[in-house]
Amino acid sequence: MVSIKSVNKTIVFLSICVMYHTVQGDCRPLRRSISEVQLMHNVGVRKHVQERQDWLEAKMRDIHTASLRNAESVTTRRLPQDIPDLKDITPSELAYILNILDKLSSE
């Protein structure tokens, strides 16, 4: 015959083992698949490119291209019609535009 004390000890021991393995499984770090990591990287790059394009658009709004002597003959237009859509601009085109703007501002 089995004593009640040994049954209680066995139940407590098994309960502790189950709780330990349950807690141990939840503490493992999450692993992401390669596609998830690539997707997150692509989203970060796209966000960075969009911020650069917004910055460039804001800088280009401040540029006045008309010279002072021709200012009366040139009709001023608002920037959104003057500048094409910048959403499809590549990083190399953006660098080229920034170099031109730097040269213009230094003159």
C-alpha positions in Angstrom: 0.0 0.0 0.0 1.2 3.5 -0.8 1.3 6.0 1.9 -0.4 9.4 1.5 2.8 11.3 2.3 4.6 9.7 -0.6 1.7 10.5 -3.0 1.7 14.1 -1.8 5.5 14.4 -2.3 5.2 12.9 -5.8 2.4 15.3 -6.8 4.4 18.3 -5.5 7.5 17.2 -7.3 5.6 16.7 -10.6 3.9 20.1 -10.2 7.2 21.8 -9.7 8.6 20.0 -12.8 5.7 21.0 -14.9 5.9 24.7 -13.7 9.6 24.8 -14.3 9.3 23.6 -17.9 6.4 25.9 -18.6 8.3 28.9 -17.4 11.5 27.8 -19.1 9.8 27.6 -22.5 8.4 31.2 -22.3 11.8 32.7 -21.5 13.4 31.8 -24.8 14.2 34.7 -27.1 12.0 35.0 -30.1 13.7 34.1 -33.4 12.7 35.8 -36.5 12.9 34.3 -39.9 15.2 35.8 -42.5 12.3 37.1 -44.5 10.9 38.9 -41.5 14.3 40.5 -40.8 14.7 41.5 -44.5 11.2 43.0 -44.5 11.9 45.0 -41.4 15.2 46.2 -43.0 13.3 47.2 -46.2 10.7 49.1 -44.2 13.4 51.0 -42.4 15.2 51.9 -45.6 12.0 53.0 -47.2 11.2 55.2 -44.2 14.6 56.8 -44.3 14.3 57.5 -48.1 10.9 59.1 -47.5 12.3 61.3 -44.8 15.1 62.4 -47.1 12.6 63.2 -49.9 10.4 65.2 -47.5 13.5 67.1 -46.3 14.6 67.8 -49.9 11.1 69.1 -50.8 11.2 71.4 -47.8 14.6 72.7 -48.9 13.5 73.2 -52.5 10.5 75.4 -51.4 13.0 77.9 -50.0 14.9 78.3 -53.3 14.3 81.4 -55.4 15.6 80.8 -59.0 14.6 84.1 -60.6 17.3 86.7 -60.8 16.6 90.2 -59.4 16.7 92.0 -62.8 14.2 89.6 -64.3 12.0 89.4 -61.2 9.3 91.7 -62.7 9.0 89.8 -66.0 8.9 86.3 -64.5 5.6 85.2 -63.0 6.1 83.2 -59.9 4.6 79.8 -59.6 4.1 77.7 -56.5 6.5 74.9 -56.0 4.2 71.8 -56.3 3.7 72.5 -60.0 7.4 73.3 -60.6 8.9 70.2 -59.1 8.0 66.7 -60.4 6.9 64.0 -58.0 9.8 63.1 -55.9 8.5 59.8 -54.7 10.4 57.9 -57.5 13.7 59.6 -57.0 16.7 57.4 -56.5 19.4 58.0 -53.9 22.0 58.9 -56.6 19.6 61.4 -58.1 19.1 62.9 -54.6 22.8 63.2 -54.1 23.2 64.9 -57.4 20.4 67.4 -56.6 22.0 68.1 -53.2 25.4 68.8 -54.8 23.8 71.3 -57.2 22.0 73.0 -54.3 25.2 73.3 -52.4 27.0 74.8 -55.4 24.1 77.3 -55.8 24.1 78.3 -52.2 27.8 78.9 -52.1 27.7 81.3 -55.1 
